Amino acid sequence: MARAQAATRRFDASGTTGDLAVALDAARAACASVDNWHLAGDLLIRLLRLRYERTGSVEDLDDAVQAGHTVFKVGRAVVGAAAEYARALMARHELTGDPADVEAAVDMGRRVVGSTGEHDAALPVRRSDLAAALRLRFLLTGAAEDLAEALDLSARAVVGAVGHSPATRAAASATSALVHRARFAHTGDPTDLDHAIGQGEDAERHGRAGAPGGAERKAELAAALLDRHRLTGSAADLDRAADLARLAVAATPPEHPALPRHLAGLGDVHHARFDRDHDPLILAEALDVRRRVVGLPCTPDRLRLATALDLARTATAAGHGDVTREAWDLVFRLDPGSDLASTAVAHLVAVGRPRDAVEFFQLSATPGEPLRPFGELARAAVGGPVVLINVDAWRCDALVVVGGDALVVPLPDLTERDAAEAAARLVDAAAEPELSRAWLPATLRWLWDVVGAPLFAAFRHVGGEPGVLPRVWWCLAGRYRFLPVHAAGTKDGPSVPKLVVSSHTRDLVALLHPPRPRAEPVVLLDREGSTPLADLVPADARVLAATATAEQLGRANWLHLTEPDVTFAFADLDLGALDFVFLSEHAAPPIAEGDDLAAVLHAAGRTQVVASRWAAPDVTPALYRALSASGVPDPTDTATALHAALADLRRTGHPADWAGYAHYGY
């Protein structure tokens, strides 16, 4: 035991790696003694933790925690061992994020402080340790009482550390800085930030150069200074943060688990310097640092994801298309369900990568699906241009997929806020028809101004037969997918219906189904009695949903659904064989529920779908007459048939009478 203590004192004086190794060997030997192994527990735990701080060896940290657990479990832990156990637990939590380590550290810390005398020289550090554990728990739970207690303990620790060793003062000040910065993040009070920076500078003054924890103190002080720069614009704070962040990285061993975090902090500082100085060399530094973070094997996935997002932002600012694409690929590889696809699209458009932007738009329309190459997606526009409307807080654009390429039409007057408000109003209007009559005309004018006018001013589709309106497919994603862009405009002025025949699609993939032969119609009806469609097919080609067998449902390839309650098993349908579906406002799920049954049915196979999104006059007689011009119902040109069936209502009716009808298909 005496040898272990002497070796530890020698290491404390020299700080050399060799003395640390000798001290560890002596502590292990002391713990191997049957009589006093537990008395050397605090030395062993502390030395293992210190070697972890120097080298980043996770094995050392786990051994330190295990040693603490063993000493405590057998009930022979002295106060010093319990204190070291708590520190090891906090260090492991910083590495893994395990909340159980924080709970154990708080418990240990309370035991240690409660067992330490008021005049004990170790009390300031032990109060500081408990404050650090309570701060970590506050960050996890948001419990205000933990933060308040941490502030009180850290203040008492700072006062108590006066007159003690520089290491004690440095430790107490560093913890006080962390706790006050946590309160600043919670309340935004700049006095807390000033206090955190003052305490951080005090820790820097008293901390020994090269001592364990020095890199962490520098990184934390740099982060606090960066916060104050963002608040005040102080150039001095930013320059000081840059110096400290570089020193923190330089003082961190190459394989230490803290290196990715320190590099990420340096990347944040570089980006702030670029925002201030607009120096491309600084931006290149930021880009290089963020790529290092992403590429380090020891970077945790949470930090890797956050840094990939930062890398995308930095690369976009630098105009680096390849790196922007690389960063967003990584984001969605780490988080396939991310809701940031619209931002990815906006970034890729900004760096001149519209084809890549189209690929990522797919992830807005169908989250969680794998990316598909543009060459495959471009085949969806075989019948005419497909217009993808991307709505993002950063910028909004129309991506026009046509002729094997992707063209960008910026939509500078469309904002995410306005689009979200319009989508929300549409939900209300769909539930209350009178609201749609009051609200819809202005919304259609707005849609023309922000989408239709810039799109058709920049892009004119040339093709088709003379006197025949060209086709256009619209694709919107997320909460915006029900916005009636197909009806944008006014009765007496310019409008989308005067220029094109519109269809909708869930995404580009839904338009990739290969052509297939059409079968003789077998019509599934969900209401007894005569309907325009039923009258066009023989009686033996009609199936009533309420009495249909599974075999009859499986043969149905035309659906005419008008009832709110489904009386048959959708699973019995052969969705891939459906040729045509009509959904009234009752049969289609309400817009408020967010489901788009029409899009789902269309995407299931090469299906033509007509859906009414809210209550409107019945146009099925005119629609089915147009579809049966050859004598037999044929869905091939459903979009044009619907466009013609709505012509009279567009001329004489209110927009609410026709704008709710939408076609999904080919």
N, C-alpha and C positions, 0 to 999 in steps of 0.2 A: 504493500500500500504506500509506504513512504517513498519507494522508488517511483511509483506512478505519479505521486504528488510533485516530487522534485522534477521529473521530466516535464510535467505539465507547466510548472512555473518557468522552466527553461524555455519552453515553446512560447509562453505568454510574453516573455521578455524579447525573444528573437523573432518570432513570427515566421520562422523558416519551415519549409516543407519537410526537411530532414528531421527537425526537432518534433514536428507534428507526428511523423511516422513513429519515432521513438516513444513519444508519449502514448500513442495509441497502443503500441505493443505492450508497454508497461501497464496500461489500464486493463487490457485484456488479460494479462497475467494475474493482476490483482483480482479481477472478477472470477478467475478460475479457482481462487482459494475458497475452500469450503467454509472457512470461518468468516471472512469479511468481504465476500464478493459484492454484497449489496452496498457497502460503504464506498466502493469505487464506481458505483453505478452512475453517479452524476458526472464523473470524469469521462467515463466511456461514452455516455450519451452526448455530452458537450463536444468531445473531440471528433466523434463521428459526424455530428452536425457541422462542425467547422470545416471538416474536410469536404463535406458535400458543398458547402458554400464556396470553397476554393476550387473544387474540381468539377462539381456538377454530378458526382456519382450518386445516382438514385439508389444504388445498392447500399451506400453508406447511410443515406437518409432513412431507408426502410429498416436498416439494422439499428439505428438510433431509436426509432419509434418502437421497435420490437423489444429492445433492451429496457426502455422505459416501461413498456407494458408488463414485462416480466417482473421487474422490481416492484411495480405497484401491485400486480396481481397477487404476489406472495405476501403482501402486507409488510414489506420490510423497507419501503421507500423512505429515505430521508428527505428533508425539505429541498435540498439542493437537487436531488435526482428528479423530484416532482417538477421543479422549475425547469430543468433541462428537458424533461419529457414534454412539457407544454410547448416549449420553443420548437422542438422537433415536430410536434403535431402541426403547429402553425406553418412551418416550412413545407410540410407535406401537403397541407391544404392549398397553399399558394401554387403548388405544382399540379395537384390533381383536382382541386375544387370540391373535395369530399366534405360535405357539411358535418359528418360525424367527427372528423378530426377537429373542427372548430368547437363543437359542443364539448368534446373531451378536453380541449385546451382551456376553455372557459372554466370548466369544473376544476381542472388541475390548478389553474391560476388562482381561483378563489381559495382553494385549500392552502396554497403556498403563501398568499398574502395574509391569510388568517393565522398562519403559523409563524409569521415573521414578526419579531419584536419591533416596536416603534422606533427604537434607536439602532436597529440593525443596519449596518452599512449596505446590505443587499436590498433593503426595502424599496428604494427608488426604482431600481431595475425591475424588481418583481411587480411593483405597481404598473410600471410601464408595459411589462409583458402582458398583464391582465388587460390593460387598456387596448393593447394591440389585438388580443383575442376578441374582445367585445366589439371592436371596430369591424373585424372580419365577420362576426355574426350579424352586425347591423347591415353590412353590405349584402348579406344573404337574405335577411328577413325584413329589413326596414324598421326594426323595433326601435322606437325613439328612446326608450329607457336605456337600451344598450349604448347608444351614442352619448347620451347625457352622462352615464356612468364612466364611459371611456374618457370623455373630456375632463371630468373631475379627477380621475386617477392620473391622467397624463399631466395635468397641471400640478398636482401634488408631487408627482415624480420629478418634474423639472425643478421645482423648488427644492426638493430633497436632495437632488444631485449636485447642488452648488457646494463646492468644497470637496467633492469626491473626485475620483480619477477622471481624466478626460474621456475615457471609454464609457464611463457611466453617464457623463453629461451628454455625450454624442448619442447614446442609445435612447435616453429620455427625450432629448430634443427631436430626434428622428421620429419617434412614435407620436409625440405631440403634433408634429407637422402632418403626419398621416391622418390623425384624427380630425384636425381642423380642416384639412382638405376634404375629408369625407363630409363634414358638415357644410362646407361651401357647395359641394356638389348637390347636397340635399336642399339647401335654402337659397343659394345664390348670393349670400352675404359676402361682399368683397373683404370685409374686415377679417373673416376667417381665412381667406386666401392670403392676405397680408401676413397674418399670424403664422400660417403654414410656411410661408417663404422665410420669414424671420427665424423660425425654429429650424428649418432646413439648413439655412446658412450657419446657424449655431452648431448644428451637428457636423457640418463640413469643417468648421474651424477646429472642433475638438476631436474629430475622428482621426485615427492614425492612418497615414498614407499606406495603402496596400493592405489594410486590415480587412478581414472578412466583413461583408456588409457595406463596404465603402462604395462599391459600384451601385448597389441598390439605393443608397442615400443620394448619390449623384443623379440617378435616373428619376427618383421621386421629386427631387428639387427641380430638375429640368422640366418635368411635367407640370409642376405648380407654376413655374415661371411662364410656361407656354399658356397655361390657363389665364394668367394675368395679362399676358400680351393680347390674347384674344378679347379680353374684357376692356383693356385700356389702349391697345395699340402701341404699347411701350417697345421701342426698338431695343433699348438696353436689356429689357427682360428677355427678348427673343435671342439676342446675341449671347447673353449669359446662358440661356437654355441650350443653345447650340454647342457651346464649349463643354458644358456638363454632360450633355447626351453623348458627345464623342468620347469623353473620358470614361463614362459608364460602360460604353461598348468596349473600349480598349482594355478596361480592367476586368472584363468578364471572360473567363476561359472559353475556348472555341466550342466545347461540347457541353457547356453549362446550360441547364434548362432555362435560366434567366436570360440567356443571350437573345432569343427571339423577341422577348418583351422589350429588352433594352434597344434592340435594333428598330422595333416598331416605333418606340418613342422617338428615336433619332429621325426616322422617316417622317413622323408628324412635324417635327421641328423644321426639317428641310422643306416640307411642303408649305409651311407657314412662311418661311423665308422666301420661297418662290413667289407666293402671293404678294409679298411686300416688295421684292426687288425685281421680279419678272426676269430673272437671270436664267437662261436655259441650262447653264451648267449646274445650277442648284437643283433644277428640276431633274436633271440627269442623275444627280446624287440621290435624290429621293426615290427615283425609279429603281436605281441599283440596290438601295437598302431594302426596299419593299420586296424585291425579287429574292434577296438573300433570306429574308424572313420566311417567305413562302417555301423556299427550297431546303431549309434546314430540317434534317430528320427529327430533331427534338422539338419542333414547333407543335404545340397542342392544336388540335383541329379547330377549336374555337378561335384561337388567335390567327391560325392560318386562314380561316374564313374571313375574319375581320380585315386581315391584311390584304387578302385577295381583293376585297371591296375597295380598300384604300389604293391598291395597285391599279385597279381599273380607273379610279378617279384621277390618279396621277398620270397614268398613260394617256387618258383622254385629254387632259390638260396639255400634255406634251405632243399630242397629235400622233402618237405611236399606235397605229392600227393593229399591228401584230400582237403587241403586248396587251392592248385592250382586249382583244379576242382571247388571248391566253388567260388573262385574269378572269374573265367571265366564264370561260370553260371550267376553270377551277372552282369558282363560286358554286356553280350548279353541280359539279361533281361532289363537292362537300355537302351541299344542301339542295338535293334535287327538287324539293318542294318550295324553294325560295319564291317569294312574291315580288322579286325585283326584276322580273324579265322585262318589264316596260322600261326600266332604267338601263338595262343592258342594251336594249334596242336603241334608246336615245343616245347612249355613248357611242355605239357602233356607227350610227348615222353621222354623229359629229366628227368622227375620224375617217369618214369616207368609205365605210364598209357596209353598203346597203345589203349586199347578199348575205353577209353574216347577220345583219339585223333581222332579215326575214327568218333565218333559222331560229333566232331567239324569240321572235314573235310567236312562234309555235308554242313556246313554253308559257306565254301569257294566255293563249287560247286553251291549251290543254296542259295544265301544270303537272309535273311529274313524268311526262313522257320523254323519251330519249330524243336528243337532237337528231335531225335528219339533214343530209347535205342539200345545199341549195339546188344543185342540178336535179335532184329528185323532186323537190318541192315545185320547181319552175314548171314542171309538166302539168301542174294543176291548172295553169292558165291557157290550156289548149283551146277553150271555147271563147276566150276573151280575157281582158285584164281582171286581175283580182286586186282589190284595194284594201290594204291592211291599215287600219287607223290606230296608231300608237299614241296613247295618252299617258303622259308622265309629267311629274312636277318640273322636271328640268327643261323639257321641250316636247312638242307634239308634232307628229309628221304623218303623212300618208306615204306608205310604201306601195308602189304600183308594180305588181309582178306581171310582166307581159313580154312576149317575144323572147323568152329565155333569159331575161335580165330583170333587174330590180331598179326602179327609178324612184327618187325621193322628191316629194313635194312638201316643203315645210308648211306647217299650219300655225303661223305665229300668233294668230288671234284666238286660237283654241287653247284653253288652259285646263289643267287638271281640276281646279276648283269649280269652274263653270260646268265642265262635263259631269262632275260628281253631283252637283246640284240638279242638273237636268235629269240625270239618271234617277235621283231620289224623287223628283217631281213625277217622273213617268210611273214609278211604283204607285204613288197616290192616285194619279189619274186613271191607271188601269183598274183600280178598285172602285173608283167613283167616276162613272162616265161623264157627269156634268163637269167635273174638273178638267177632263181632257178637252172638252169643247172650249173651255175658257182659256186653257193654257197652251194647247197644241199649236195654234197658228203662229204665235210668237216664237215657239221653240223651233218650228220648221224654218222660219225666216233666219233664226240664229244659226241653225245647222247649215243653211246655205251660205251664209256669210263666212263662217269659220272653216267649213269643210268643202262644200260644193263649189263655191266661187273660186278659191285658189286652186282647187284640184282641176277643174275644167278649164281654167285659164292657162294652166301650165301643161295640161295633158289632154290631147284630143285623140280619141280612138278613131283610127281610119280603118275601115273594113266593112264587110257585110254587103248586102245588096242595096242599090240606090233606093231611097225612100223607106228603108227598114232601119229602125233604131238598133244601134249596137247593144251588145250585152255587157254588163258589168257585174262582178261579184263583190260583195262587201263583207269584210270580216272585222268585227270588233271583239274585244276580249273583256273578260271579267264583268264588272258591274256595268260596263258601257255597252254590252253586246245587244241590248234591246233598243238603243237609241235609233230612231227611225230615219237614218241617213238616206234610205231609199226614197223617202218622201220629202226631202229637204227642198225648200223653196216656197213660192207663193202661186196662187191661182193665176194672177194677172202678170206676174213677173217671171224671171228665170227659175227653173226648178229641175231637179234631177229627173223626174218622170218625163219631162219634155225632151231630155237628151239621150236617155238610155233606158233599156229594160233591165231592171235590177233583180238580183238574187242575193241571198245571204249564204254563208257557209260557216260552220263551226271553226274550221281551220283549213289550211291548204291540203292536208292529208285526206280530208273528207272528199276532196274532188279527184282523188287519184284512183278511185275504184275503176277497174276496166269496164268497158261496155259489155253488156250481156243481152241475149235475146229477150224480148218482152213476151210474156205468156198471155193467154186469154184471161181477161179480168175475172177474178173471183172476189166478190165484194163483201167485206165484213161491215155490218151495220150495227150500231149500238142502240138503235131506236126502231121500233116497229112502225110500219106504215110506209107510204110512198116518199121517196126522196128523188131529187133530180138524177142522181147516179143510179139508184136502184132501177129506175124506169128504163135505163139504157142497156141493161144486161138481162139475160134470161133468168127466170125464177130459180133454176137449178144452179145459177152462178152467184146467188145471194146467200149470205150466212148471217144469221142473227146472233149477236154476241151472247145474249143471255142464255141461249139454248144450244150453242155450238159445242161440238165435241172437240177434243184435242186434235183429232185428225183434220177436221174441217178448219180449225184455226190455223193449222200448219199449212193448208193449201191457199189461204187467203193472201192475195197479193195487192189488193186495193182496200184501204181503210177509210171509212167515212164516220168520224167520231164527233159527236156533238154533246154527249152527256157528261156531267161533272164526275160521275162515279163510274169507274171501270168495272164492268161486269164479267170480265174474262181474264184469263191468265196470260199476261204478256209473254211469259216464258214459252208458251205454246206457239207463238208466232215464229215464223222463219224470217227474221228481220232482214237477212241478206237477200231474200227473194222479193221483198216488197217493191212494187213499182210506183205506187202513189199513196199518199196519206193526206187526208183533210182533217184539220183540227180546228174546231170552233173555239171561241174564247172560253167555253165551259170545259172542253176536253183538254186544252193545253194547260199545264200547271200555271197558276198565277205568276205574273212577273215578280211579285213580292217574295215568292218562295225561291227565286233565283234559279229555278230549273228551266232548261230549254229543251223540252221534249222534241220539238221540231228539229233542232240541230242534232240531237242524239239519233233520231230515226234516220235522218239524212246521212249521218256519218256511218251508220251501221252497214250500208250497202249503197248501191246506185239507185237511191230513192228520191222521187220528187215529192216535196212536202209543201203544202199550203197551210199556213196557220194564221188565225186571227188572234191578236194579242189583247184585244179588249172588245166589248160589245159593239157590233156594227151591223149595218144592213146585210142581209144574206145575198151573196153574189154567186152562190153555187149554181143556180140555173144557167146563168151566162157562162160561167166557167166550164161547166160540163158540156154545154153545147159546143163551145170552142174546142174542147178536147175530143169531141166525138164528130168532128166535121167529116171524117172519112166513113162514118157509120158505126164505128167501133171505138170505144174509149181508148185513147192513145195518149200517154203522159209525156211523150217526147218533148213537146214544146210548151210545157206547163208555164214557164215564166212569161212567155209572150201571151199565152191565153189569159193568165191572171191580169197582166197589164191591160189587155183589151177589155176584160170584164169590168175593170175599175174605171174605165175611161169616162163614162157618164157621171159617176160619182165625183171624179176629179173636176169635171167641168161645172157641175151644178151643186154638189154637196159640200158639207163641212169637212175639213181634213180628218176629223175624228171618225167620219163615215168610211174612210178608205185607207188611211195611213197605217192602221193597225194590221192590215193584211201583209204578210211577208212570204216570199218564196225561198225555199232552201232546195238546192238541187243543181241540175246540169243544164 
